[in-house]
Amino acid sequence: MHTSFATTTRGLRRDSPPMRLFEKAKRLGIWNPSAIDLSRDAADWRRLSEPERDLLLRLTALFQAGEEAVTLDLLPLVQVVAREGRVEEELFLTTFLFEEAKHTDFFARFLDEVAATDHDLSRYHTPSFRALIYEALPAAMGRLAEDASPLAQAEAALTYNMIVEGVLAETGYHAYFTMLEANDLLPGTRAGIRLLKQDESRHIAYGVYLLSRLIAADDGLWAPIEARMSDLLLHAMGVIDEAFQCYEVMPFNLQMETFSTYALAQFQKRLERLESARGKSLAEIERVTARVIAEDDG
């Protein structure tokens, strides 16, 4: 039973980080994957070499499975936040789920209309990728259905936002976009990735905020959070390593060191923000988060 409603008792906190992200999502996140023109992309695809097509399919297979996994697995986090009465966070999370569904739709269009594949791309899902997306992500999110403790919430957020999005997806999209931009290939796909990266930056910002407020409220969470992130980081870096091992000569002249360095730098930057949340008040966490959101173009 409901006993009250936030919007008819206290009102919405429009200056809170989740509402700031919600405003950005309403302004920047309303794009339609079906409206992106992929006609030149299909022509470009036919001109690529077999190794180049294979690499793009490999990356797309990882993106597609990851986006679909979150679309399937995110709901328990939305429900936990709703049960806690955090309506501002729930409002933002409705856009989060919608955007993950759009990303799934976008890559499905790529596979149908550009790559013209038969969709059986599970051969590209390497052991490290399966450890994260097939196992760790659904386990962490699914646990919330029975255990809504701060530690369970933290594990869900760190698994998805810090590792799957913040290391694996962000690095993959960086590689994908960089090689296409450098070679002036697949303009429609590039346009979609640019929009998608904006969406993901908001998702990561929310995850860092959620983890920061949980750590600020209970410093005892820091040790298990740090340990779990270290474990999962090995799998994320393993995905990068396994991809490069599949090619004697890497298509598009990609260098593994470039992307492993990028991945670790992004992770370290956010790890430092989480550690700085220890001992802080919620007001301090919100001020820092608001500044980061204002500076981020996503």
N, C-alpha and C positions, 0 to 999 in steps of 0.2 A: 504493500500500500504506500502511496505517496502521502506525505504529511505537509509538504510545502513545495514551492517551486522558486528557484533562484531569481528568475526574472520578475516575480511578483512579490518578492520579499526584500532582497538586498540589491537586485539589479546586477547587470554584468560589469565586470571589472575590465573596462576597455583598454586600460593601460597595461594589463598583465601581458607577459610574453605570449601565452597561447592566443590571446585575442589579437595581438599584433601580427602573429603568424596567420591567423584566420583572415585578417584584412588583406595581407599579402596574397594569400591563396585565392581570395575572391577577385583580386585585381590581376594577378599574373597566371593563375592556374586554370583559367577557363579557356582551354584550347582543345580543338577537336582533332584527334588523330586521323579521322576520315577525310578531313579537309586538306591535308598535306598532299601536295602534288608529288607523286613518285614516278612520273613518266620518264624523266631523264635518268632517274636512278636505275630503272630496268635496263635502259640502253647502256649505261655505264657498266652495269653488272656483266653484261655479255662480253665486254671488252677486257675484263679482268683476267689475269692468269689463274690457273687452277689453284696454286698455293694461296693466292690472294683471296679468292672466293672461299677457300677452306678456312682461312683465318677469320674472315668476317662471319662466316657461318658459326664457327666455334664461339666467338664472342657473343653473337646474337643468341645462341643456344643457352649460354650462361645467363645473359640478361633476361631472356624470356622466362626461363624457369624461376629465376629469382623474383621477378615481378609477380608472376603468378603465385608463387609460394606465399608472398606477403599478402596478396589479395585474399588468399585462402586462410592465412594464419593470424591476421591482425585483429580480428573481431574480439577475442578474449581481452585484449588490452583496452579496447574501447569500452567493453562492459565493466571492467574493473574501475576505470576512471569514472564512468557514469555512476556506479554504486557508491563511490566515495563522494559524490556530489560536486565534482570538479567540472562544472558545466562549461566553463571557458575552454578547458582542455578537450572536452568531448566535442565541442563545436569544431575545433581545429581538426580533431581526429576524423571527423566525417569527411573532410576534404582529403585527408591523408589516404583513406581507403578508396575514395573516388579516383584519386590520382594514380594509385597503384593499378587500379582496374584499367585506366586509360593507357598506362604504359604497356600493360599486357596486350591491349588492343593494338597499340602502335606496332609492336614487334611482330604480332600476328600478321598485320598488313605487310610488313617487310618480307616475311617468309612467303606469303602468298603471291605478292605482286612484283617483288624485286628478285628474290632468290628463287622463286618458284620451286620450293623444296617440298618433299613429301611429309615434313614435320617430324619424322623420326630422327631426332637429333640427340637422343640420350647418350650416344657414343661419345659425345663431347663432354659429358659430365664425369669429370675425373674424381679419384678418391677424395681429395681434399674438398672439392666442391660438394660432393655428396655428404661428407661429414658435416658441412655447414648447413646446406639448404635442405637436404633430405632428412637430417637428424637433429642437429642442434637448434635450428630455428623453430620447427614445429614443436619440439620438446619444451623449449623455453616459453613459447606463446601458449601452448596447450596447458602447461602447468597452471596458468592463471585461472583456468576454469575451476580448479579445486583449491588453489593456494594464492590468495591475493596479498600476501605479505609484502612488505617493502623489498625484501631480498628477492622474491620471485619477480616483482615488477622490475627491479634493477637488472636481473639477468635477462629478462625479455628485451629491455631497452638496449642493453649493451650488446646483446647478440645481434639484434637487427641494426640499430642506429649507428653504433660504434664500429662494428665489424662488417656486417653484410653490406650496409650502405656506405659507411664512412671509410672503409678500406677497399673492399672488393668491388662494389659497384662504382664508386667514385673513380677509382683507378682505371677500371675497365672503360668507363665512359670517356675518361680523359684520353686513353690510348685510342679508342675508336674514333673520337672526334678529331684528334690531332692528325692521325694518318689520313683521314678523309679530307680534312681541310688542306693539308700540305699538298695533296695531289688533286685538289679540286674535283672530288668524286662525290657522287650520291648527294646532291644538294637537298633533296627532300628529307632524306635520312638525317643529314646534319641539322636541318631545321628542327626536326623532332627531338633529336638528342639535346640540342640547345635548350628547348623548352623543358624537356624531361629533367635536365640537370638543375634547372631552377626549382622544380618541384622537390627534387631530392635534397637540395640545400635546406629547404624549410623543414623537411622531415628530420634531417640530422640536427638542426637547431633545436627542434622540440626534444629529441632524444637526449641531447646534452643538458637541456634544461631540466628534464625529468630526473635524470641521474644526479644532477647537481643538487636539486632540492631534496632528493632522498638522502644523499650523502650529508648535506648540511643538517638534516633532521636527526641523523644517526651515524656518527662517525664509525661505529662498528661495522658498517657496510663497506667501508673503503677496502679493507683487506680482501674479502671475498670477491669484490668487484674487480680489483686489480688483478687478482690471480686468474679469474675466469677470462678476462680480456686477454691476458698473456697466452692462455691455452688456445683460445679461438684465433688469435692473431697468427699463430703458426699455420692453421688451416688456410687462412686467407692468403698468406704469403705463399703457401704451397700451391694454391690455384694458379698464381702467376708463374711460378717455377714450372709446374706441369704443362702449362700452355706453351712455354718457350721450348720445352724439351721435345715437343712434337715436330719441330722443324729443324732441319739441318741448316738451312739459311732462312732466317726470319723474314717473311714477306714485309714489304714496305720499309725494310731496313730498321725495324723496331729493335731497340736495345733493352734488355731486361733490367739493367741497372737503372735506367731512366725511370722506369715505372715502379720498381721496388723502392727506390729512393723517394719517389712521390708518395707512394702509399704510406711509408713509415713516417714521413714528415706530416702528413695530414692526421695520422693517428696520434702522433706525439703532441701536436698542437692541441687536440681536443682532450687528450689525457691530462695535460697540464691544467686545462680549465677545470676538469673534474677534481683534480687534486686540490686546486685552489678553493674549491667549495667547502672543504673541511673547516668546520668551526665558524662558517659564515652564517649570517641571518638570512631568512627568506627574502627580506627586502634587498639585501646586498646581491643575492643571486639574481633577483629580478632586474636590478639595475644593470648588472653586467650583461645579462641576456638581452635586454632591450637595446643596449649599445651594439651588440653583435648583430642583432636582427636589422638594425637601422643601417649598418655598414654593408650588409650582404645584399647583392643585387637579386637574390632569389627570394 
